[in-house]
Amino acid sequence: MPGRGRVVSSLLFPASGVTPERLMKSNAIAPLSLVPAALLFLGCSLAPPPELPDPAPEMPSDFEGTPAAAAGAHEPLQWWKAFADPALDRIVDSVLDSNLDMAAAVARVGQARERARIARAAIRPVAQAGAGINDLTNPTNAGFGAQIQELGLERLAPGFTLPERLAITTWSLSADFSYEMDFWGRARSSALAAGAEYLASESDYQTARIGILAETIGTYFEIVDFRRRIAIGRQMVDVLMEREDVASTRYDRGLADSSPLYRIRQDLRNTQAIQPQLENGLASAEGRLAVLLGGYRDDLAELLPEALAPETAADPVPPGIPADLLMQRPDVRAARHRLEAARFQVDARRAELLPTLSFSGSIGLQSSKVDSLFKVDQWFTNLASNLLAPVFQGGRLRGNVALAEARFGELAATWGRTVVTAVNEVETALAVHGNEGRRHALLASRLEEARSTEKLRSQRYEAGIGGYADFLDALLTRLNVESALAGAERDLALSRLTVHRALGGAWTPGDSAGEALAAQAPPQPAPQTE
């Protein structure tokens, strides 16, 4: 706490320039001069924990470039329902039930909850029951028996002979207790820090949950895209082979030179070469989805039909205001809770500089015979109190305080960076989603034109006033536009996913890890009624 120390030093010694550090190093210190130093030490130790800083210098009032149609609060609950795809809904529900990473995240939250419970236990007294038997057997010529022989007890009591071994058996029942008076709030601050870490782990679970769901939805749309492009590619191969036959016939009859034939053959080979790459991408996406489901590829056949047809959701996403991100995004909440934990840790480390008062003891029954163990007059007590004050520990305690303060400063900067990153991620995602929407609209209008051209050339060919090659070229153009539009629909869906992920929020009912932990606990038996 260097800043507070300098201020107090200037108030105590305004003109001399003497500081407590110089007083402690001086060899000629008057006894009364230690009083201000002691007061300074106590004042620094009892100082309140540091204040929480603002997350950013200036939080914008709204997101830049947000269209008027997107005004309103963000509503992320099951937002993927906008695609009206039952297969996607089944996939998400299955991942929520069986994903292994999510189960590991729930277990981590359980660990943090128990650590918080252990930290809270330090505030309360500790009591435990004990039962013991102490059987001591020694040879007479050693230990206590040897001392009796040296005193000459046999000469004082003629006829008395010591046995070869001395045996003593003691039975005891006791209740032990201990308690540390938490005058300065060290245990309480440690418990509050552990509680804040538990809340941070809850937010980490929600971050992991959103990440797993986002990866699931993104992988699903990759599978949709690969299947569409593979099907379109097969159609294009068939059309190009037909087009090759037409060009070859015209070349053989001398109606055209070889360049159109070579160009068509090159397009055919390129289209055929792309198919294995698309199939590799589909196999990889299906494998990743199987891992997310916690199963194997065979499980996908029951969840994914052959034809996947999610609707296009091009409506703008209402983002709300940037200030909502402080509570919506779980990573921002986790950073805030960890900053709170570091704040309480500073308070706990400062309390370690002050004296501690603790009590301990035991009360119980003790006897050398079992049948007399439960007699009231066999009771015993053992009570103790300790007052400990740090005197010299080589600067360890002050170092712990400085370390906790440095940790608080680090997490304060991390929290600010998390908030700034969140705002910029939302603005970027909104801009990308808007651009992908415009791109999708342009390709959709282009597909309508390609279909109209294909229909016109089909009619001209059937009427005998147009060539078959012209019809095949129009068909190829339409298939190319369909392939590009399939990629645009995938990119539009992924951009919408990015917007919702950047905005955070509860995507499903029961996002809390506490509810998941409660669901894993064994059911409690119903109370018996008379």
Disulfide bonds with the S-S distance in Angstrom:
none
